[in-house]
Amino acid sequence: MNTNRVLKAQIIDEREKLRNLLTEATEIAGREASSIHVRAGASVIHDFYTGVENIFHAVATVIDDRVPVGQGCHVELLHQMTLDIEGLRRPVISEKTERML
């Protein structure tokens, strides 16, 4: 199915971006904590979480056929990724990872 191929390509692309962000975070962490470095670090954290959420959104759209909307949708999407949906998919992340994110 083409949809699953597209989803796989999207996830691979986002994972590569996440790896690059981890490299940036490591570079920032090794520096003296000036206000500019703190702001840069916050930007990397934001971009990292956005990338993770992009993957979750793609899974929710293509596989789950249900993307949470409205107030609390980010938390609901995060939790949705911990669910083992019988006949559809296994959990994308553990409950421990959910708490960390």
N, CA, C and O atoms as a GROMACS GRO file, in nm:
protein
  404
    1MET      N    1   0.085  -0.118   0.000
    1MET     CA    2   0.000   0.000   0.000
    1MET      C    3   0.090   0.125   0.000
    1MET      O    4   0.183   0.134   0.080
    2ASN      N    5   0.064   0.218  -0.088
    2ASN     CA    6   0.145   0.340  -0.101
    2ASN      C    7   0.143   0.426   0.023
    2ASN      O    8   0.243   0.489   0.057
    3THR      N    9   0.029   0.430   0.092
    3THR     CA   10   0.016   0.512   0.212
    3THR      C   11   0.118   0.470   0.317
    3THR      O   12   0.179   0.555   0.382
    4ASN      N   13   0.136   0.340   0.334
    4ASN     CA   14   0.233   0.292   0.432
    4ASN      C   15   0.376   0.322   0.390
    4ASN      O   16   0.461   0.347   0.476
    5ARG      N   17   0.404   0.321   0.261
    5ARG     CA   18   0.537   0.358   0.212
    5ARG      C   19   0.565   0.505   0.240
    5ARG      O   20   0.676   0.542   0.279
    6VAL      N   21   0.467   0.587   0.219
    6VAL     CA   22   0.482   0.730   0.247
    6VAL      C   23   0.504   0.751   0.396
    6VAL      O   24   0.591   0.828   0.436
    7LEU      N   25   0.426   0.683   0.479
    7LEU     CA   26   0.441   0.693   0.624
    7LEU      C   27   0.583   0.652   0.664
    7LEU      O   28   0.648   0.720   0.743
    8LYS      N   29   0.630   0.542   0.611
    8LYS     CA   30   0.765   0.495   0.644
    8LYS      C   31   0.869   0.600   0.604
    8LYS      O   32   0.960   0.628   0.681
    9ALA      N   33   0.856   0.657   0.486
    9ALA     CA   34   0.950   0.760   0.439
    9ALA      C   35   0.944   0.883   0.529
    9ALA      O   36   1.048   0.943   0.560
   10GLN      N   37   0.824   0.922   0.571
   10GLN     CA   38   0.810   1.037   0.660
   10GLN      C   39   0.879   1.010   0.794
   10GLN      O   40   0.947   1.098   0.847
   11ILE      N   41   0.860   0.891   0.847
   11ILE     CA   42   0.921   0.857   0.976
   11ILE      C   43   1.073   0.854   0.964
   11ILE      O   44   1.143   0.904   1.052
   12ILE      N   45   1.124   0.796   0.857
   12ILE     CA   46   1.269   0.793   0.836
   12ILE      C   47   1.324   0.935   0.826
   12ILE      O   48   1.429   0.965   0.884
   13ASP      N   49   1.255   1.021   0.754
   13ASP     CA   50   1.298   1.160   0.739
   13ASP      C   51   1.298   1.232   0.874
   13ASP      O   52   1.395   1.302   0.907
   14GLU      N   53   1.192   1.217   0.951
   14GLU     CA   54   1.184   1.282   1.082
   14GLU      C   55   1.291   1.228   1.177
   14GLU      O   56   1.349   1.305   1.254
   15ARG      N   57   1.316   1.099   1.173
   15ARG     CA   58   1.419   1.041   1.260
   15ARG      C   59   1.556   1.100   1.228
   15ARG      O   60   1.635   1.124   1.320
   16GLU      N   61   1.586   1.121   1.101
   16GLU     CA   62   1.714   1.182   1.064
   16GLU      C   63   1.723   1.325   1.118
   16GLU      O   64   1.828   1.366   1.168
   17LYS      N   65   1.614   1.398   1.110
   17LYS     CA   66   1.611   1.534   1.166
   17LYS      C   67   1.630   1.530   1.317
   17LYS      O   68   1.700   1.615   1.373
   18LEU      N   69   1.570   1.431   1.384
   18LEU     CA   70   1.586   1.417   1.529
   18LEU      C   71   1.730   1.386   1.565
   18LEU      O   72   1.783   1.438   1.664
   19ARG      N   73   1.794   1.301   1.486
   19ARG     CA   74   1.936   1.271   1.511
   19ARG      C   75   2.021   1.398   1.500
   19ARG      O   76   2.109   1.422   1.582
   20ASN      N   77   1.993   1.479   1.400
   20ASN     CA   78   2.066   1.606   1.383
   20ASN      C   79   2.043   1.699   1.502
   20ASN      O   80   2.135   1.767   1.547
   21LEU      N   81   1.921   1.701   1.552
   21LEU     CA   82   1.891   1.785   1.669
   21LEU      C   83   1.966   1.735   1.792
   21LEU      O   84   2.012   1.816   1.873
   22LEU      N   85   1.980   1.604   1.807
   22LEU     CA   86   2.056   1.551   1.919
   22LEU      C   87   2.203   1.592   1.910
   22LEU      O   88   2.266   1.620   2.012
   23THR      N   89   2.256   1.596   1.790
   23THR     CA   90   2.393   1.643   1.770
   23THR      C   91   2.405   1.790   1.811
   23THR      O   92   2.499   1.828   1.880
   24GLU      N   93   2.308   1.871   1.769
   24GLU     CA   94   2.308   2.012   1.808
   24GLU      C   95   2.298   2.026   1.959
   24GLU      O   96   2.369   2.108   2.019
   25ALA      N   97   2.212   1.947   2.021
   25ALA     CA   98   2.195   1.954   2.167
   25ALA      C   99   2.325   1.920   2.238
   25ALA      O  100   2.359   1.984   2.338
   26THR      N  101   2.396   1.823   2.188
   26THR     CA  102   2.524   1.785   2.247
   26THR      C  103   2.625   1.899   2.237
   26THR      O  104   2.699   1.926   2.331
   27GLU      N  105   2.626   1.966   2.123
   27GLU     CA  106   2.717   2.080   2.104
   27GLU      C  107   2.683   2.194   2.199
   27GLU      O  108   2.772   2.257   2.256
   28ILE      N  109   2.555   2.220   2.215
   28ILE     CA  110   2.511   2.328   2.303
   28ILE      C  111   2.542   2.294   2.449
   28ILE      O  112   2.584   2.380   2.526
   29ALA      N  113   2.520   2.168   2.485
   29ALA     CA  114   2.541   2.125   2.624
   29ALA      C  115   2.687   2.139   2.667
   29ALA      O  116   2.716   2.154   2.786
   30GLY      N  117   2.778   2.134   2.572
   30GLY     CA  118   2.919   2.144   2.604
   30GLY      C  119   2.969   2.286   2.621
   30GLY      O  120   3.088   2.308   2.644
   31ARG      N  121   2.881   2.382   2.610
   31ARG     CA  122   2.920   2.524   2.618
   31ARG      C  123   2.882   2.585   2.752
   31ARG      O  124   2.799   2.532   2.826
   32GLU      N  125   2.944   2.696   2.780
   32GLU     CA  126   2.908   2.771   2.900
   32GLU      C  127   2.765   2.822   2.885
   32GLU      O  128   2.725   2.863   2.775
   33ALA      N  129   2.690   2.821   2.991
   33ALA     CA  130   2.547   2.852   2.986
   33ALA      C  131   2.520   3.002   2.981
   33ALA      O  132   2.487   3.063   3.083
   34SER      N  133   2.536   3.061   2.865
   34SER     CA  134   2.496   3.201   2.846
   34SER      C  135   2.348   3.204   2.811
   34SER      O  136   2.289   3.100   2.781
   35SER      N  137   2.290   3.320   2.814
   35SER     CA  138   2.146   3.330   2.781
   35SER      C  139   2.121   3.287   2.637
   35SER      O  140   2.016   3.231   2.607
   36ILE      N  141   2.215   3.312   2.548
   36ILE     CA  142   2.199   3.272   2.409
   36ILE      C  143   2.200   3.120   2.398
   36ILE      O  144   2.122   3.063   2.322
   37HIS      N  145   2.288   3.054   2.472
   37HIS     CA  146   2.294   2.908   2.467
   37HIS      C  147   2.170   2.845   2.531
   37HIS      O  148   2.122   2.741   2.485
   38VAL      N  149   2.118   2.908   2.634
   38VAL     CA  150   1.995   2.858   2.696
   38VAL      C  151   1.880   2.869   2.596
   38VAL      O  152   1.800   2.777   2.582
   39ARG      N  153   1.872   2.981   2.527
   39ARG     CA  154   1.766   3.000   2.427
   39ARG      C  155   1.782   2.902   2.311
   39ARG      O  156   1.684   2.848   2.259
   40ALA      N  157   1.907   2.880   2.270
   40ALA     CA  158   1.934   2.784   2.162
   40ALA      C  159   1.892   2.643   2.207
   40ALA      O  160   1.832   2.568   2.130
   41GLY      N  161   1.925   2.609   2.331
   41GLY     CA  162   1.887   2.478   2.384
   41GLY      C  163   1.737   2.460   2.389
   41GLY      O  164   1.684   2.354   2.356
   42ALA      N  165   1.668   2.566   2.430
   42ALA     CA  166   1.521   2.560   2.434
   42ALA      C  167   1.464   2.540   2.294
   42ALA      O  168   1.366   2.467   2.276
   43SER      N  169   1.524   2.605   2.197
   43SER     CA  170   1.479   2.590   2.058
   43SER      C  171   1.498   2.447   2.009
   43SER      O  172   1.412   2.392   1.941
   44VAL      N  173   1.612   2.387   2.044
   44VAL     CA  174   1.638   2.248   2.004
   44VAL      C  175   1.537   2.155   2.070
   44VAL      O  176   1.486   2.064   2.005
   45ILE      N  177   1.508   2.176   2.197
   45ILE     CA  178   1.409   2.093   2.267
   45ILE      C  179   1.272   2.106   2.200
   45ILE      O  180   1.204   2.006   2.178
   46HIS      N  181   1.234   2.228   2.168
   46HIS     CA  182   1.105   2.251   2.100
   46HIS      C  183   1.102   2.179   1.965
   46HIS      O  184   1.005   2.111   1.934
   47ASP      N  185   1.208   2.195   1.886
   47ASP     CA  186   1.212   2.131   1.756
   47ASP      C  187   1.211   1.979   1.768
   47ASP      O  188   1.149   1.910   1.686
   48PHE      N  189   1.278   1.926   1.870
   48PHE     CA  190   1.281   1.782   1.891
   48PHE      C  191   1.140   1.731   1.920
   48PHE      O  192   1.095   1.635   1.859
   49TYR      N  193   1.072   1.795   2.014
   49TYR     CA  194   0.938   1.750   2.047
   49TYR      C  195   0.844   1.764   1.927
   49TYR      O  196   0.760   1.677   1.905
   50THR      N  197   0.858   1.870   1.851
   50THR     CA  198   0.775   1.889   1.732
   50THR      C  199   0.799   1.776   1.632
   50THR      O  200   0.704   1.726   1.571
   51GLY      N  201   0.925   1.734   1.616
   51GLY     CA  202   0.955   1.622   1.527
   51GLY      C  203   0.893   1.493   1.574
   51GLY      O  204   0.838   1.417   1.494
   52VAL      N  205   0.902   1.468   1.704
   52VAL     CA  206   0.839   1.348   1.761
   52VAL      C  207   0.688   1.354   1.739
   52VAL      O  208   0.627   1.255   1.700
   53GLU      N  209   0.630   1.470   1.763
   53GLU     CA  210   0.486   1.484   1.745
   53GLU      C  211   0.446   1.468   1.598
   53GLU      O  212   0.338   1.416   1.568
   54ASN      N  213   0.531   1.511   1.506
   54ASN     CA  214   0.503   1.490   1.363
   54ASN      C  215   0.492   1.342   1.331
   54ASN      O  216   0.404   1.300   1.255
   55ILE      N  217   0.581   1.262   1.389
   55ILE     CA  218   0.574   1.116   1.369
   55ILE      C  219   0.443   1.062   1.426
   55ILE      O  220   0.374   0.984   1.361
   56PHE      N  221   0.410   1.104   1.547
   56PHE     CA  222   0.287   1.056   1.611
   56PHE      C  223   0.164   1.096   1.529
   56PHE      O  224   0.071   1.016   1.513
   57HIS      N  225   0.164   1.217   1.479
   57HIS     CA  226   0.051   1.266   1.399
   57HIS      C  227   0.037   1.182   1.272
   57HIS      O  228  -0.074   1.147   1.232
   58ALA      N  229   0.149   1.150   1.208
   58ALA     CA  230   0.145   1.068   1.087
   58ALA      C  231   0.090   0.928   1.117
   58ALA      O  232   0.008   0.876   1.041
   59VAL      N  233   0.135   0.868   1.227
   59VAL     CA  234   0.084   0.736   1.266
   59VAL      C  235  -0.066   0.744   1.296
   59VAL      O  236  -0.143   0.658   1.252
   60ALA      N  237  -0.105   0.846   1.368
   60ALA     CA  238  -0.247   0.862   1.403
   60ALA      C  239  -0.333   0.881   1.279
   60ALA      O  240  -0.446   0.832   1.272
   61THR      N  241  -0.280   0.952   1.181
   61THR     CA  242  -0.355   0.978   1.058
   61THR      C  243  -0.365   0.853   0.971
   61THR      O  244  -0.474   0.814   0.929
   62VAL      N  245  -0.251   0.791   0.945
   62VAL     CA  246  -0.246   0.681   0.848
   62VAL      C  247  -0.291   0.548   0.907
   62VAL      O  248  -0.365   0.474   0.843
   63ILE      N  249  -0.247   0.517   1.028
   63ILE     CA  250  -0.276   0.385   1.086
   63ILE      C  251  -0.400   0.388   1.174
   63ILE      O  252  -0.492   0.308   1.156
   64ASP      N  253  -0.402   0.481   1.270
   64ASP     CA  254  -0.513   0.484   1.366
   64ASP      C  255  -0.641   0.539   1.306
   64ASP      O  256  -0.751   0.507   1.352
   65ASP      N  257  -0.628   0.623   1.203
   65ASP     CA  258  -0.743   0.692   1.142
   65ASP      C  259  -0.816   0.778   1.244
   65ASP      O  260  -0.937   0.796   1.237
   66ARG      N  261  -0.738   0.831   1.340
   66ARG     CA  262  -0.796   0.918   1.443
   66ARG      C  263  -0.688   1.008   1.500
   66ARG      O  264  -0.595   0.962   1.566
   67VAL      N  265  -0.702   1.137   1.473
   67VAL     CA  266  -0.609   1.236   1.527
   67VAL      C  267  -0.687   1.322   1.626
   67VAL      O  268  -0.786   1.385   1.590
   68PRO      N  269  -0.642   1.326   1.752
   68PRO     CA  270  -0.712   1.408   1.850
   68PRO      C  271  -0.713   1.555   1.809
   68PRO      O  272  -0.619   1.605   1.747
   69VAL      N  273  -0.820   1.624   1.844
   69VAL     CA  274  -0.834   1.767   1.816
   69VAL      C  275  -0.883   1.837   1.942
   69VAL      O  276  -0.933   1.774   2.035
   70GLY      N  277  -0.867   1.967   1.942
   70GLY     CA  278  -0.919   2.047   2.052
   70GLY      C  279  -0.822   2.058   2.168
   70GLY      O  280  -0.705   2.021   2.160
   71GLN      N  281  -0.876   2.113   2.276
   71GLN     CA  282  -0.796   2.134   2.396
   71GLN      C  283  -0.742   2.000   2.447
   71GLN      O  284  -0.817   1.903   2.458
   72GLY      N  285  -0.616   1.997   2.476
   72GLY     CA  286  -0.555   1.876   2.526
   72GLY      C  287  -0.516   1.776   2.419
   72GLY      O  288  -0.479   1.663   2.450
   73CYS      N  289  -0.524   1.816   2.292
   73CYS     CA  290  -0.497   1.721   2.184
   73CYS      C  291  -0.353   1.671   2.184
   73CYS      O  292  -0.328   1.557   2.145
   74HIS      N  293  -0.258   1.754   2.227
   74HIS     CA  294  -0.118   1.711   2.229
   74HIS      C  295  -0.097   1.600   2.332
   74HIS      O  296  -0.029   1.501   2.304
   75VAL      N  297  -0.155   1.617   2.449
   75VAL     CA  298  -0.144   1.515   2.554
   75VAL      C  299  -0.218   1.389   2.511
   75VAL      O  300  -0.170   1.278   2.532
   76GLU      N  301  -0.334   1.405   2.451
   76GLU     CA  302  -0.413   1.290   2.406
   76GLU      C  303  -0.340   1.213   2.296
   76GLU      O  304  -0.341   1.090   2.295
   77LEU      N  305  -0.276   1.285   2.202
   77LEU     CA  306  -0.200   1.220   2.096
   77LEU      C  307  -0.083   1.142   2.155
   77LEU      O  308  -0.056   1.029   2.115
   78LEU      N  309  -0.016   1.203   2.249
   78LEU     CA  310   0.096   1.138   2.316
   78LEU      C  311   0.050   1.008   2.382
   78LEU      O  312   0.114   0.904   2.368
   79HIS      N  313  -0.062   1.013   2.454
   79HIS     CA  314  -0.114   0.893   2.520
   79HIS      C  315  -0.160   0.789   2.418
   79HIS      O  316  -0.141   0.669   2.438
   80GLN      N  317  -0.220   0.834   2.310
   80GLN     CA  318  -0.268   0.742   2.206
   80GLN      C  319  -0.154   0.655   2.154
   80GLN      O  320  -0.175   0.540   2.117
   81MET      N  321  -0.033   0.711   2.151
   81MET     CA  322   0.082   0.636   2.101
   81MET      C  323   0.127   0.525   2.196
   81MET      O  324   0.207   0.440   2.158
   82THR      N  325   0.076   0.524   2.320
   82THR     CA  326   0.110   0.418   2.416
   82THR      C  327   0.014   0.300   2.405
   82THR      O  328   0.038   0.194   2.465
   83LEU      N  329  -0.094   0.316   2.331
   83LEU     CA  330  -0.198   0.214   2.325
   83LEU      C  331  -0.162   0.099   2.232
   83LEU      O  332  -0.105   0.119   2.125
   84ASP      N  333  -0.195  -0.021   2.277
   84ASP     CA  334  -0.184  -0.141   2.194
   84ASP      C  335  -0.321  -0.160   2.132
   84ASP      O  336  -0.415  -0.201   2.200
   85ILE      N  337  -0.334  -0.130   2.004
   85ILE     CA  338  -0.464  -0.133   1.937
   85ILE      C  339  -0.474  -0.266   1.862
   85ILE      O  340  -0.413  -0.285   1.757
   86GLU      N  341  -0.553  -0.356   1.918
   86GLU     CA  342  -0.565  -0.492   1.866
   86GLU      C  343  -0.599  -0.492   1.717
   86GLU      O  344  -0.692  -0.426   1.672
   87GLY      N  345  -0.522  -0.568   1.643
   87GLY     CA  346  -0.544  -0.582   1.500
   87GLY      C  347  -0.499  -0.464   1.418
   87GLY      O  348  -0.513  -0.464   1.296
   88LEU      N  349  -0.445  -0.362   1.484
   88LEU     CA  350  -0.406  -0.241   1.411
   88LEU      C  351  -0.257  -0.212   1.427
   88LEU      O  352  -0.184  -0.203   1.328
   89ARG      N  353  -0.213  -0.197   1.552
   89ARG     CA  354  -0.072  -0.170   1.576
   89ARG      C  355  -0.038  -0.192   1.722
   89ARG      O  356  -0.125  -0.194   1.810
   90ARG      N  357   0.092  -0.209   1.746
   90ARG     CA  358   0.144  -0.218   1.883
   90ARG      C  359   0.172  -0.076   1.932
   90ARG      O  360   0.166   0.018   1.854
   91PRO      N  361   0.200  -0.060   2.060
   91PRO     CA  362   0.234   0.074   2.110
   91PRO      C  363   0.355   0.132   2.035
   91PRO      O  364   0.450   0.060   2.005
   92VAL      N  365   0.349   0.259   2.007
   92VAL     CA  366   0.459   0.328   1.940
   92VAL      C  367   0.566   0.364   2.043
   92VAL      O  368   0.686   0.357   2.014
   93ILE      N  369   0.521   0.402   2.163
   93ILE     CA  370   0.613   0.435   2.272
   93ILE      C  371   0.563   0.369   2.400
   93ILE      O  372   0.446   0.331   2.411
   94SER      N  373   0.653   0.357   2.496
   94SER     CA  374   0.615   0.301   2.626
   94SER      C  375   0.551   0.410   2.712
   94SER      O  376   0.560   0.529   2.681
   95GLU      N  377   0.486   0.367   2.820
   95GLU     CA  378   0.429   0.464   2.914
   95GLU      C  379   0.540   0.544   2.982
   95GLU      O  380   0.520   0.661   3.015
   96LYS      N  381   0.656   0.483   3.003
   96LYS     CA  382   0.771   0.554   3.060
   96LYS      C  383   0.815   0.668   2.967
   96LYS      O  384   0.843   0.779   3.013
   97THR      N  385   0.821   0.640   2.837
   97THR     CA  386   0.858   0.743   2.740
   97THR      C  387   0.752   0.853   2.737
   97THR      O  388   0.784   0.971   2.724
   98GLU      N  389   0.626   0.813   2.748
   98GLU     CA  390   0.519   0.912   2.753
   98GLU      C  391   0.542   1.010   2.869
   98GLU      O  392   0.531   1.131   2.850
   99ARG      N  393   0.574   0.957   2.986
   99ARG     CA  394   0.597   1.044   3.103
   99ARG      C  395   0.718   1.135   3.080
   99ARG      O  396   0.716   1.252   3.118
  100MET      N  397   0.822   1.081   3.018
  100MET     CA  398   0.943   1.162   2.993
  100MET      C  399   0.915   1.274   2.895
  100MET      O  400   0.965   1.385   2.911
  101LEU      N  401   0.834   1.246   2.794
  101LEU     CA  402   0.802   1.349   2.694
  101LEU      C  403   0.705   1.451   2.753
  101LEU      O  404   0.666   1.545   2.685
   0.00000   0.00000   0.00000
